[in-house]
C-alpha cells in the first residue's frame, strides 16, 4: 500500500481527535469540533461516558500487560491527542524502563505529542508521523526504537473505526500482528452498532466530519483477534474487561467493545 499524503491542519472541518478531546474535557479543539461534539452528544448523550470508558480500558489493559505479562515495549497506533493516562504514563508507572512508540499522522496530534509527552529517565517515548495504512513504512520506523525480537504490546484503540469493516482493514491489522514476535499482545477496541442511539450519532458524525466512523458488530471486532489467544473475559463491552473490585458493581455496557490477546 502507498503512503497517504500528510493530512494538513484544517480548522474549518471537524476532526475526530479534536472532537474526542472536547468530549474528554480538553482544550485542544476548535468551534467546528465543539459544534459537532454537541450535535453528536444530543443524539447520543452516552458518548462522553463511552470515551471515558475507552480511556479506562487503555489504563487497565496496558497496566495488565506491564504488570502481569512483563511487557516492556508498546506500539500505540492512532494514538490521538494526549490525554490523561497515556500509554507511556501507564506503562512507565509500572515499569519505568518501558519503551513506547506512538504513531499518528495528524499534524495537531503530533505537535501536542512532541510538546506534552515525556518519558522516565529509564525508559523512552518516541513519536512517529506515519500512515497506519502503510504498515511496511510504519514498522520500519518503529524498529528504530523497539526490539522486534522481544514481546511488544500493540495498542490500537478506536483508530480502525475510521476504515470500513472490509478485508483491506483486516489485512492492515494482520500486518502489524504478523510483525510481532511470539509472546506479544494486541490490545484493541472499536465502536459498535449495539445501540440505536450510537447509530444515529454516527450518521450525524458522518454528515459533518472529514473522517467517517464505521461502526462494527461485536463479531467484527472479535475478528481482529483471529489466530490469537484471547485473555479472559474475551471481547466485551470495555467496562466489563477486568473492571476490578473498585468498579465491578458500577460497570455498565457501552457501545465500545474490545479485548486483549496474546500472539502464540
N, C-alpha and C positions, 0 to 999 in steps of 0.2 A: 504494500500500500504506500502511496506517496504521502509526504508530509503536507498538512494543510497550511495555508498562509497564516501567519500570526494574526490573531484577532485584534483589530485596533480598539482603543478605548473610546467607546461611543456612549456618551451620557444622555443621549436622546432616546435610547431604546433600553427597556428594562433588561437586566442581566441576572441570571439565576443566583450567582454568588452574592451579588449586592442585595437582592430581594431576601435571600436567606439571612444575610447579615441584619437586615431590618427586622425580620421576624425574631431573631435571637437577641434583639435589643442593642445591636451595634450602632456605629455611627458612620460606617463606610458605605453610604448609599446616596442616591440622588432622588429628586422628586418623582421621576418616572418609575423608579424602583419602589418607592413608598406607595405610589398610586396603585401599581399592580399588586403589591403586597396586601394593601387594604381591600382591593377587589376580590382577591382570592380568599382572604380571611372572611369576607362576608359570605361567600359561597361555602366555605369550609372552615368554620371557627376553630376546629381542632388542629389546624396546620401548625400553630405555634407549639402545641404540645408534641406534635409529631416531630418537629425539628429538635426539640429538647430531648425527646426520646432517642433520636438519632445520635445526638451528642453523647448521651449517657451510654449508648451501646458502644460507641467508639472507646469510651473510657473502660468499660468492663471487658471488652474483647482484647484491647491492647494490654491492659493490666494482666489478664489471664495469660496471654502469650508470653509476656515478660516474666511474670512471677511463677507460673505453674509449668510452662513449657520451656523456659530458659531461652527464649528468642532474644537476640541482641541486635538484630538488624530489621529495619522496617522500610518498605517502599509504599508510600502513600500516594496513590494516583488520583488526580482530580480532587485535590485537597481543599480547594475553595479558600475564601478569605480566612485569615487567622481568627480563632475564637478562643473561648476558654477551653482548657484541657485539650490542647492539640496533641497529636500523636507523639511528638518528641517529648513533650512535657510529661505525659503519662508514662511512657516507656522509661525515660531517664529518672523519674521519681522512684521507680522500682529498681532499675539497673542503670546507674549514671553513665556506664560505658557504652550504652546503646547508641547505635548509628542509625540515623533516619534520613531518608531522601524523600522530599516532596516533589510532586510533579503537577504542573498546571500550564496552560498556555493563554491565560487571560492576563493582560498587562497590569490591571489593577491588583489582581491577586498576587502576582509576583512582586510588584512594588511593595506591597504591605508585608509579604512574607520576608523579603530581604530586610525590611526595616524592623520587624517585630519578632521574628522567630530566632531564638538564640540556642545555645547548647551548653550542657555542662562541660567543664574542662576535660573530663574523662572521655566523653562521647563526641559525636559530631552531628551536625544538621546541615543538609545541603538542599538546594532548590534547583530544579531543572525546568527550563522552559521548553516543553515538548508536547507534541500532539499524541494523545493516547491511542489514536487510530493508526499510529505508526510505531508498532511495538519494537521493530528492529532498531530504529534510531534511539528510541527512549531507553531500551535495555542497554544499548552500547554506552550511553551516558551514565546510566545507573551503575554499571560495572566499574566506573571510575571511582566510586565511593563505597560500594558494597562488595563483599566477598561472596560470589555466587557458588562457592563450594561449601558454604555454611548455611544453615537454615535462615530463611527470611520470612518475615510476616508481611504478606501483600495485603494492603488495605485499600478497598475500593468502596467508598460509602456514597451511594446515590449517583455517582458520576455516569454510570451506564444508562441511567434513565433518560439521558438526552438522545439515546440512539434506539432505533426500533428493536423489538424482540425478534430479530431475524438471525440467520446463520452468520452473517458478517460480524455482528456484535458478539455472538458466542465465540467465534473464531478469534477475535481480538482478545477476549478474556482468556481463552485457552492458550494463546501465545505467551501471555505473561506467566500463567501457571506452569506451562511446559518448560519455561526457562529456569524455574526454581529447582533447587536441589531437593532430594528426598528429605523429609522431616520439616519442610517449610509449611506455612499455613496461609490460607486465604480467609480474610475477614471481609464480608461483603453484605451490603443491604441495598434495597431499592424500594421505591414506592409501588404500591399495588392497587388494583382496582377493586378493593374489598369493601368499599362503601360508595353509595350513590353520591354523597357529598364530594368526595375526592375526585370522582369522575367529572362532576360539574366544575370543580375548581381547576382541574387540568384543562378542560375546554376553555375556561376563561384565560388561563395562562397562555395557551397556545394561540389565542387570538391576538395577543399583545407582545409576547416575549420573543427575543431573537432566537433563543434555543428552545425547541419544543420539549415537552415532557411526554414520555411514552410509559404509561402505566403497565405493569406486568401482573399476571396472576401469580399467586404464591408458587405454583408449579413451575412457572417460567423463571422465577428467582432461584428455585431449587436446582434448575438445570445448569446454573453456573458452577455447581459443585459436583457435577458428574465426574466419576473417577476418583474422587477424593473421599477421605474418611471424615464424615461429619461428626463433630463433637456434640454431645447431648446439650440441649434438647432438640437438635436439628435446626431446620429452617422454620422460624416462628416470627410472629409479630415482635419487634425488637424489645419491648418492655419485658417480654417473657424469656429472653435469653439470659439465663443465670442472674436474676434480679437481686439475689442476696436477701438476707433476712430483713434488712432495713426497708426494702421496698416491695417485698414479696406480696404483702397484703394490699398494697396500693396500685400494683401494676394493672393497667387497662390496655386493651388492644388498640393499636393504631395501624393505619394503612401503610406500614413500613415493615417489610419482612427482611430478615437476614439470618446469617449464621456464620460459624467458623468451622473450617475443615482442615485436616492435615493431608499433605501430599505423601503417599506411601513411599 
